[in-house]
C-alpha cells in the first residue's frame, strides 16, 4: 500500500507470479489502484504473463534470471519482497540505494524483451 500512498513512478524487476498466486484479491485491488491513480509503473517479469493495463508497462527476461526477491523502486524507497518460504516485505528508505537500483533496472530494461 505504500506504493499507492506515495503515488510516485515505480520500476520493478525480478517479478514473478507469486503475488497473483498468494494474494489474488490484493493484487487485483493494487493493479486497479495503480490504473485509477495513473501511477507510471514499469515491470520486468521473469516469465510471460497476461498483459497489464496502462499505465503499467512490462518486459521479460529469461527464466534463468529468476530471483527469490522482487525489487520495487519508487521515490527514495526500495521495497524488497521475499515470497518463500514465508512472505516478507522490507522497505528501505535511502535515496542512494534507490538510485543504484534504478540504474540496475535501466540496464535490465534495455536487455529485456517484449
Buried (B, 14 or more C-beta within 10 A) or exposed (E): EEBEEBBEBBBBBBBBBBBBEEBEEEBEEBBEBBBEEEBBBBBBBBEEBEEBEEBBBBBBBEEEBEEEBBBBBBBBBBBBBBBEEEEEEEEEEEEEBBEEBBEBBEEBBEEBEE
